[in-house]
Structures are given as structure tokens and as C-alpha cells.
Amino acid sequence: MSGAGVKVPQLYALQLERLIARGLPAARIVQLLRAGSEEELAALVDPEVKWERLLTYARDNLETVEAAVQGGYAFPFITIGGIMSLLDIKFGKREGTDYRFPGDRIEGLRLNGAEADLLRSMLPAYWEMSRTGANLPEDQAELSIALREPPEPAAG
């Protein structure tokens, strides 16, 4: 699934990722969201997650949600904590094991090329992803993710 033209807010996108990560086919996810059963989502995916908000969002934005599930999506806004949650849910990457988090950026994150491209397509442009690792196989990337520095104001 690749990032695409539809944008889904962080809260709902991360809940959608939980459904996708469970390995459910896109058609089944859409069916579950249309049916609107919190109990069924809790039983199938995660009983700790409050599914009511996602179901309400899906009911009010069905075309967007269907497009996101079937063809991917991007975040219009995401926090560093949201990125860390996304890395865990979508790629199985955890702080301390798979990357470092010194408080304002993610460092030493290793993804394969397709995963790195997918992540880049999902994140808003204000997050800068840069390759930091050398001597890695061609299909591997070590990445740093940080807020993009604002441009210097023009002298005036």
C-alpha cells in the first residue's frame, strides 16, 4: 500500500493502520468500518483501542477512508509521537531497539528502500527524512527524521 492523494488525520490514520497491520484485506476493513461495530473491531484487532471515533470519522468520510484503505494515504499533520506510533504499527520498529529518540528527532532508523519510500510519501513535507548510514546494502537505508529547519528570513 502506498501513500496517495487522500489525507487522513493522525488519530484516524493510526487506527486504520492497526486494521491494516492485522493483515485484514482492504475489502474486509471497509466492510467493518461500514458496519460500524466497535465490539467487532475490539474483538478482531485490539480491545484496548476506542474504535468509536474511527467509526464516526468513517461514517462521515466514507469515500476518503475507502480510498485510504485501498490505495494508501498521507498525513496532513503528524507529531513526532505519531511518527513513532506509525513506525511501531506499520513497520514493527520500536524506540531503543530499532532507532534512537534523543527528544526531538528519530535517528538510526533502518528500513528497506520500499519502506523508506512509503514512509516518505506518508509524512508531510515539514518532516525531513535524511539518509545517515553508510556501508549498508543497496536496498537498506538508515534514516534520520526531524523537523525541517525554517528558511532564514531575507535580509532587508
Backbone hydrogen bonds, N-H to C=O, Kabsch-Sander energy under -0.5 kcal/mol:
donor,donor_aa,acceptor,acceptor_aa,energy
8,V,74,A,-2.2
10,Q,77,F,-0.6
13,A,9,P,-2.8
14,L,10,Q,-2.6
15,Q,11,L,-1.3
16,L,12,Y,-2.6
17,E,13,A,-2.5
18,R,14,L,-1.3
19,L,15,Q,-1.3
20,I,16,L,-2.5
21,A,17,E,-3.2
22,R,18,R,-1.0
23,G,20,I,-2.0
24,L,19,L,-1.2
29,I,25,P,-2.2
30,V,26,A,-2.5
31,Q,27,A,-2.1
32,L,28,R,-2.7
33,L,29,I,-2.5
34,R,30,V,-2.5
35,A,31,Q,-2.3
36,G,32,L,-1.6
37,S,32,L,-0.7
38,E,36,G,-0.8
41,L,37,S,-2.0
42,A,38,E,-2.6
43,A,39,E,-2.3
44,L,40,E,-2.5
45,V,41,L,-2.8
46,D,41,L,-1.1
49,V,46,D,-0.8
51,W,49,V,-0.9
55,L,51,W,-2.4
56,T,52,E,-2.4
57,Y,53,R,-2.9
58,A,54,L,-3.1
59,R,55,L,-2.3
60,D,56,T,-2.1
61,N,57,Y,-1.7
62,L,59,R,-0.5
65,V,61,N,-2.5
66,E,62,L,-2.8
67,A,63,E,-2.4
68,A,64,T,-2.4
69,V,65,V,-2.6
70,Q,66,E,-2.5
71,G,67,A,-2.7
72,G,68,A,-1.8
74,A,6,V,-2.2
75,F,122,M,-3.1
83,I,79,T,-2.2
84,M,80,I,-2.2
85,S,81,G,-2.2
86,L,82,G,-2.6
87,L,83,I,-2.8
88,D,84,M,-1.8
89,I,85,S,-2.9
90,K,86,L,-2.8
91,F,86,L,-0.7
91,F,87,L,-1.1
92,G,88,D,-1.1
93,K,87,L,-2.4
96,G,99,Y,-3.0
97,T,94,R,-1.1
98,D,94,R,-3.3
99,Y,94,R,-0.9
100,R,107,E,-3.1
106,I,145,I,-2.5
107,E,100,R,-2.7
109,L,143,L,-2.1
110,R,98,D,-0.7
111,L,109,L,-0.6
111,L,141,A,-2.3
113,G,139,D,-2.1
116,A,112,N,-2.7
117,D,113,G,-2.4
118,L,114,A,-2.4
119,L,115,E,-2.8
120,R,116,A,-2.4
121,S,117,D,-2.1
122,M,118,L,-1.2
122,M,119,L,-0.8
123,L,119,L,-1.6
127,W,124,P,-1.9
128,E,126,Y,-0.6
128,E,146,A,-3.6
129,M,127,W,-0.5
130,S,128,E,-0.6
130,S,144,S,-2.6
132,T,142,E,-3.3
133,G,142,E,-1.1
140,Q,137,P,-2.2
141,A,111,L,-3.0
143,L,109,L,-3.4
143,L,141,A,-0.5
144,S,130,S,-2.3
145,I,106,I,-2.4
146,A,128,E,-2.1
147,L,104,D,-0.5
148,R,126,Y,-3.2
